[in-house]
Amino acid sequence: MINISSLMIRIKELEKNNEVNPSQTHIIEMIGSYPQTTANEITEHLNVTKGLVSQLIKELVEHGYVIQKTDKSDKRIKRLSLTDNGLRIYRYHAECHNILIDTLEDNLTPDEQETFMKGLDLLNQALKEYEK
């Protein structure tokens, strides 16, 4: 059985130094995973509005997590990258994911893991449909 309280304690310990909200964290994760991405690419990948992505990027730039640079070949395009503080948040988020995955692998059989992942896929699909 998964020891949820142990998992939550480990995540809370990591969370102490995290100063961004979940929506901002998703933007940071996207930029960290796809360096030099654009706001439009984030909008398409996360399936959210341009306005929301634009506002979140603005906040992240103002707080020193993200840098916007004009593309050299097309001045209309702004490329996004993470600052050192943005990279710290990106790594924090990755560590939270790793803790969750390790906990699941340690406590579930391969069949249970497969069932769990199918359930997550169904939930993710339902959430995407709900957001439309």
KEVODO-751591 format. One line per 2 residues: number of its first residue (from 0); for each residue x, y, z of C-alpha. Coordinates in steps of 0.5 Angstrom, whole numbers, plus 500, padded with zeros to 3 digits. Example, Ala and Ser with C-alpha at 12.3 -4.5 7.8 and 13.67 -1.06 7.14 Angstrom:
BEGIN
0> 525,491,516; 527,498,514
% end
This chain:
BEGIN
0> 500,500,500; 502,507,498
2> 505,511,504; 501,517,502
4> 503,521,509; 511,520,508
6> 510,522,500; 506,528,503
8> 512,530,508; 517,529,503
10> 514,534,498; 512,539,503
12> 519,539,505; 521,541,498
14> 515,546,498; 518,550,503
16> 522,554,498; 517,554,492
18> 515,561,491; 510,560,485
20> 503,558,484; 502,551,480
22> 500,555,474; 506,558,474
24> 510,552,475; 507,549,469
26> 510,554,465; 516,554,468
28> 516,546,467; 515,547,459
30> 520,552,458; 525,548,462
32> 523,542,458; 523,545,451
34> 528,551,452; 527,557,447
36> 520,555,446; 515,561,445
38> 508,563,448; 504,560,442
40> 508,553,443; 506,553,451
42> 499,555,449; 498,549,444
44> 502,544,449; 498,546,455
46> 491,547,451; 490,554,455
48> 488,561,453; 494,566,450
50> 491,571,455; 493,566,461
52> 500,564,458; 501,571,457
54> 500,574,464; 503,568,467
56> 510,569,463; 509,577,465
58> 509,575,472; 515,570,471
60> 519,575,468; 517,580,473
62> 519,576,479; 526,573,475
64> 524,566,473; 524,567,466
66> 527,571,460; 524,573,454
68> 529,574,448; 527,577,441
70> 528,571,436; 534,573,431
72> 531,571,425; 524,573,426
74> 523,579,431; 516,578,432
76> 518,572,436; 520,572,443
78> 524,566,445; 523,564,453
80> 529,561,457; 529,560,465
82> 534,564,470; 538,561,475
84> 531,562,480; 527,559,474
86> 532,553,474; 531,552,481
88> 524,551,481; 524,547,475
90> 529,542,478; 524,542,485
92> 518,540,480; 522,535,477
94> 524,532,484; 517,532,486
96> 515,528,480; 521,523,482
98> 518,522,489; 511,520,487
100> 514,516,481; 519,512,486
102> 513,512,491; 508,508,486
104> 514,504,484; 516,502,491
106> 508,500,493; 505,498,487
108> 505,491,483; 507,492,475
110> 499,491,474; 497,496,479
112> 502,501,476; 499,500,469
114> 492,500,472; 494,507,476
116> 497,510,469; 490,508,465
118> 486,511,470; 491,518,470
120> 490,518,462; 482,517,463
122> 482,523,468; 487,527,464
124> 482,526,458; 476,528,462
126> 480,534,464; 482,536,457
128> 475,536,455; 472,539,461
130> 477,545,459; 474,546,452
% end
